[in-house]
Amino acid sequence: MPYSLVAQEADLAPGSTLFLYTDGLDEAEDADRQLFGKKRILEVVQTASKEPRTLIERMMQTAADFVGDTEQSDDLTMLAIQWRKP
């Protein structure tokens, strides 16, 4: 499958946090084959600390609680970057 790169720009204000993730997060399944989904991701992002390490730890714990002992078939990669005021 060919890949294409698309350049995008966004202006971030000081204190903003950028959260990136692979589809392994929103497509993580529980025992009933329900997806973790973008809605849950957004809920965590809106309620968790915006400090990158804390945000990722909270997202990982929330996803782990959701899937339980269900074996996952995809990788799960997350990156959070915060622009701090100088």
MARZAPA-770828 format. One line per field, with one value per residue (C-alpha): chain; residue number from 1; residue in one letter; x, y, z. Coordinates in pm, 1 decimal, padded with zeros to 6 digits, always signed. Layout:
BEGIN
tordo c(A, ...)
lumro c(NUM, ...)
roti c(A, ...)
px c(X, ...)
py c(Y, ...)
pz c(Z, ...)
***
This chain:
BEGIN
tordo c(A, A, A, A, A, A, A, A, A, A, A, A, A, A, A, A, A, A, A, A, A, A, A, A, A, A, A, A, A, A, A, A, A, A, A, A, A, A, A, A, A, A, A, A, A, A, A, A, A, A, A, A, A, A, A, A, A, A, A, A, A, A, A, A, A, A, A, A, A, A, A, A, A, A, A, A, A, A, A, A, A, A, A, A, A, A)
lumro c(1, 2, 3, 4, 5, 6, 7, 8, 9, 10, 11, 12, 13, 14, 15, 16, 17, 18, 19, 20, 21, 22, 23, 24, 25, 26, 27, 28, 29, 30, 31, 32, 33, 34, 35, 36, 37, 38, 39, 40, 41, 42, 43, 44, 45, 46, 47, 48, 49, 50, 51, 52, 53, 54, 55, 56, 57, 58, 59, 60, 61, 62, 63, 64, 65, 66, 67, 68, 69, 70, 71, 72, 73, 74, 75, 76, 77, 78, 79, 80, 81, 82, 83, 84, 85, 86)
roti c(M, P, Y, S, L, V, A, Q, E, A, D, L, A, P, G, S, T, L, F, L, Y, T, D, G, L, D, E, A, E, D, A, D, R, Q, L, F, G, K, K, R, I, L, E, V, V, Q, T, A, S, K, E, P, R, T, L, I, E, R, M, M, Q, T, A, A, D, F, V, G, D, T, E, Q, S, D, D, L, T, M, L, A, I, Q, W, R, K, P)
px c(+00000.0, +00158.6, +00192.1, +00157.8, +00278.6, +00064.4, +00211.0, -00008.2, +00038.5, -00119.6, -00055.9, -00018.3, -00044.1, +00203.4, +00081.3, -00089.4, -00047.7, -00041.0, -00151.6, -00081.9, -00165.3, -00179.9, -00500.2, -00413.4, -00560.1, -00902.4, -00934.3, -00846.8, -01122.8, -01278.9, -01405.5, -01732.7, -01535.9, -01640.4, -01385.8, -01218.6, -01304.6, -01238.7, -01509.4, -01321.9, -00994.4, -01150.5, -01299.7, -00956.7, -00788.1, -01050.9, -01036.0, -00671.7, -00378.7, -00227.3, +00122.1, +00244.8, +00361.2, +00045.5, -00180.0, -00016.9, -00020.0, -00390.6, -00469.6, -00274.8, -00453.4, -00796.4, -00732.2, -00596.4, -00903.1, -01126.4, -00968.0, -00909.8, -00747.8, -00844.2, -00544.5, -00475.7, -00373.3, -00226.9, +00046.5, -00041.3, +00176.2, +00118.7, +00311.7, +00227.8, +00419.1, +00357.7, +00475.7, +00590.7, +00633.9, +01001.2)
py c(+00000.0, +00330.8, +00601.7, +00970.6, +01257.5, +01560.7, +01873.4, +02045.4, +02348.6, +02454.5, +02748.9, +02639.7, +02879.3, +02850.5, +02578.0, +02383.2, +02006.6, +01812.7, +01447.9, +01203.7, +00832.9, +00537.7, +00356.4, +00086.5, +00315.9, +00396.7, +00044.8, -00136.1, -00389.9, -00518.8, -00875.5, -00784.8, -00655.1, -00296.9, -00034.9, +00206.0, +00477.3, +00844.0, +00945.7, +00783.1, +00933.8, +01278.7, +01227.0, +01142.1, +01432.6, +01675.2, +01554.1, +01451.5, +01670.8, +01835.8, +01741.2, +01498.3, +01213.5, +01225.8, +01242.4, +00937.2, +00742.5, +00819.5, +00722.1, +00396.3, +00309.0, +00394.4, +00181.9, -00106.4, -00093.1, -00094.0, -00393.7, -00594.8, -00929.9, -00917.5, -00983.7, -00692.9, -00736.6, -00391.5, -00174.0, +00120.2, +00428.0, +00769.5, +01095.2, +01405.8, +01730.9, +02045.6, +02390.9, +02548.6, +02917.8, +03025.8)
pz c(+00000.0, -00103.2, +00155.9, +00095.7, +00306.4, +00367.1, +00521.4, +00776.4, +00997.7, +01323.7, +01552.1, +01912.3, +02201.7, +02488.3, +02723.0, +02441.9, +02430.6, +02103.9, +02138.8, +01854.6, +01840.6, +01603.4, +01511.6, +01765.3, +02031.9, +01887.0, +01740.5, +02066.5, +02139.9, +02458.2, +02510.3, +02332.5, +02030.1, +02104.7, +01997.1, +02239.4, +01988.6, +01937.7, +02186.2, +02475.7, +02356.7, +02353.2, +02701.5, +02843.3, +02664.8, +02795.6, +03156.9, +03207.5, +03294.7, +02989.5, +03115.1, +02846.2, +03070.6, +03282.1, +02975.5, +02817.1, +03144.4, +03191.7, +02831.6, +02866.5, +03191.1, +03050.9, +02740.5, +02951.5, +03178.5, +02870.4, +02693.7, +03011.2, +02930.7, +02562.7, +02337.7, +02104.4, +01742.7, +01674.7, +01817.5, +02038.6, +02000.1, +02155.7, +02160.0, +02360.7, +02322.5, +02524.1, +02430.9, +02755.3, +02804.5, +02799.5)
***
